[in-house]
């Protein structure tokens, strides 16, 4: 209700950090920005409990048309849910367990939305599960995760947009159309949790609706060269490309030892580049992440001095 954008942005940032004995450090930052409502949510679990105590889980949820689904998923969509299939770590079983976890929570929310007066919201999900040997990338919608390894983006998730040929085919098979790059001219993501108005085709299974809750899950083997992961909503990716963001974070890690500050600097960069959306970002650093170096600090100090002289000279 009301205008979706504010006359001036809400610039307050919510920032936190943490780590675990597993050699992972993370920070998360979020900001409402120009949007009338904050509809992002996130989950950070740097060390799971019980049988999964050497696993970690991080997720960003970008809600639309309300916060209910994003918030519910951030509190309830946890990797322990699929049961015991994760302990022996057969990657195929893990991926199937994750997929089932998404379909289960979507069914559950669908029931609750019918009984209660839920808003008509939906949410993307970009998540990672990190085991001792693998990183599982989980994606549903157009939030995105990338892995920086030895200074390069070696993996990033593919956004689920209605105009992707495979997504478009499913939408048309379910009786929908893609106009203005949106489903039936209205929804800009083709996979999401919630969005139950787009899941009403009785004669098709849940993964073949206009909007599918089915995540794509990939696994990569961990290596000592893994540096960091970035999980972020499209408020970040609409403003800055994968390689540019990877290089920015990598450079900041060499001159700043507070991950919270680096997350906040990414948000400022996105705002400066014109992002009008809610902005949320999680950075997860592995043991192989760049460390603060005297050389980089010296270079930065010289650059700042050079800029100051330039400014004074003008």
N, C-alpha and C positions, 0 to 999 in steps of 0.2 A: 504494500500500500504506500501511496505517496511517491515522490520522485526517488528514483534509485540512486541518484548522486547528490552529494552535499554541496553547499556553496563553497565551503573550504574543508580541506581534508582533516580527519582526526589522526594526528601524527604520533600519538602515544604508542610506544612499542612495549609489548609484553615479551620478556626475554628470560630464559632460564637455561641451565646447563647441568650436566651430570656425567657420570662415567661408571665403570665397573671394573672388577678384577679381570675382565676378559680383554683388557687392553684397548677398549673403545672409549673415546670421549665424544660428547655431543653437545651441541647447543641448538636451541630453537628460538625463533623470534617471529612475532606476528603483529600486524598492524591493520586497523580497519581501513585507513586511507580515505579515498573519495566516496566510498559506498555508504549508503544510508544505514546499512546493517552489517555487523560482523558475522559472516556465515562460515568461516573456516574453523576447523578443529584439528587436533593432532594427538598422537599417542607416542610416548617415548618410554621404552622399557629396556634399559641397557643390559639387564640380566633377568631372565625369566626364572620362574620358581620350579621346585621339584625336579622332575626328570629332565627338564629343559634348562637347567641352571647354567649350562654353558652356551645358551642361545640368547640372542637379543632381537628386539622387534621395534621398528619405528614406522610411523604412518602419518600422512597428511591427508585430511579430508576437506574438500572444497565444496561447501554446500551451495545450492541455488534454490530460490523460491522459499527460503526458510532455513533454519539451523537444525531442526529436530533430527533429521536423518544423520547429518554429519556428527552431531553431538552423540547420538545413540551409538553410532559405529565407533567413535573414538573411545567410548566407555566399554563397549561389549564385543567388538570384533577382535578377539585376541587369538593368537596362534595356538594357545594350549587347547582351544576348543575342539579341534578335530580328533582329540583323544590320543591314543597311544601310537598313532601311525608315525610320529616324528622321532621316536627314541632310537630306532635302529638306523635312521637316516638313509633310507633308499630314496634318492631324489624324486623318482617318479611318484612314489607314495606320498611324499611331502607335498608335491605340487597338487596332487589329487585332493589331499586333505585341505589344503588352502582353498582350492576351488570350491569344495563342498562347504567350507566354512562361510564363504561369501553367499552361496545360494541359500544356505540355511538361515543366515541372519536376514536376508532379503525376504524370504518366506515369512519369517517370524514378524518382521516389521510390517509386512503387508497385512497380516492378520490384525496386528495392533492398530494399524491405521484405519482399518474398517470399523473396529470396535470403538476406538477413541476418536476425538476430533483432532487428529493430527493435521499439521499444515500439509500442503501438497509438495513438500520439498523433496529434493534428491541430493546426492553427493557423489563426487568422484572419490577414488581412493588411490593413493600412491604409497606403497609400503615396501619395506624390506624385512626379511628374516635372515639373520646372520647366524650360521651354525659354525662349529669349529672348522669345517672344511669348505662350506659353500656360502654364497650370498644368493638368496632367492629374491628376485625382483617381481613385485606384484602390482599390476596396474589395471585400473578400471576407470576409464574416462580420460581427461586431458590434463591432469596433474602429471608431473614427470619426475623420474629419478635418473641420476647419472652416476657413473663410477669413474673416478680419476685414478689412473694407474700409471706410475712413472711419468707424470706430467701430461698424460694424454687422456682424453675422454675415450675409454675403450668400450663403454656400453651405455646406452640410454634407452628408456622405454618409449614405445611408439604411442602417440596420442590416439585416442579413439574418437575420430571425428566422423560426422554423418557422410561426408563426401569421400571417405576412403572406400575404394571399390567393394571390399568385402563387407564393410559395415552397411554400405548403401544397398547391397543386394539383400541383406537380411531385412532391412527396413522396408524395402519394396515388397519382399515376400510376405511381410506381415501387414501389407495393405497401406503402408505409409508412403510419403514422398519426401524428397530432399529438395527444398527450395531455399534460396538465400543461404545456402550451406548449413541449413538447420532442418531437423526432423519436423515435417509438416509446417515448416516456416517458423517454428518457435524454439526448439531445444537445440543447443549448439554442441552437446556431447551425445555420443551414440551408445555409450555404456555408462551405467551409474547404478548405485544403490538407491532404493526409493524410486521417485518419479513414477508412482503407481498409475497415474493417468495414462502413461505410455506403455502399460503392461496389461492391457485389458483384452487382448485377443485370445478368447477362450480356447480356440482350436489349435493353438500353437504352444509348444513347451516354453518354459521360462527363459531359456537361452536364445529363443528365436522371436522374441517380442521386438517392438519398435526400439525399446531401450533394453539392453541386456545387462544383468548384474554379474555376468561371468568375467572374472579377471583373466588377463593373460599372465602366466607365471613362467619366468625363465630362471635357470640356475647357472651360476658361474662358479668355478672353483676358485677359492681364495688363493692369493699369492703374496709373498712378502713385499711385492712392489705396489700392492693396493695402498692408496694414499687416503682418499676420502670419498664419501657419498654425499650427494646433495639431493634432498627430496623437497619439492616445492610445488605450489599451486600455480595455475597459469598466470596469475598476477605477476609472477617472476618471469616465466618463459615468454610471455607476450612482449616483454620489454628487453630481454637479453638472451642471446644465443648460448647454446651448450658450451662451445669452446671458449667464448668470451668469459662466461661465468666461471668456468673451471680455472682459467688463467688468473682471473681476478682473485678468487679464493686462494689459489696457490701462492700468489704474490703476497696477499695479506698475511698468510700463515708464516711467512718468512720475516715479517716485521711486527707481528702482534701475537701475543700468546694468550689472548682472551677470545675464545671462540664466540662468546656472546657479542663482543664488539664487531667481529667479522660478520655475523648474521645481520646485525643492525646496519652495518655499512652496505651490505647487499640490498637491504630494503631501501636505504637512501638512494642507492644507485638506480633501482627500479623506478622509484618515485621521480627522480630527476629525468629518467628516460621516458616519462609520461604514463606510467602504469596507473590506471584508474580503479583497479580492483582491490579487494582485500589481498593482503600479501602475507604468506606464511612460508617459512623455510626452516628445514632441519639440516645441519651439517654434522656428519658422523665421521670422526677421524680414526683411522687405524694406526697401528704402531709405525707404519711406514710413511706417515704424513710428513711434509716438510716441517722442519723446526725453525725457530727464530735464528737468523744468522747475523753475525756482526757486519758482514759484508753488505747484506741487504739493508740493514739499518743505516749503515754509512751512506749507501747510495740514496736512500730515501731522504736522509738529512741534507745531503748535497743538493738533491732535486728541489727540496722545499726552500733552501737558501737561494738557489738560482731563481725560483719563481718569485720569492720575496724581492730580490734585487730587480727583476724585470718589472714587477708591479710598481716599485718605488721609482724606477727609472722612467716609467711612462708619463 
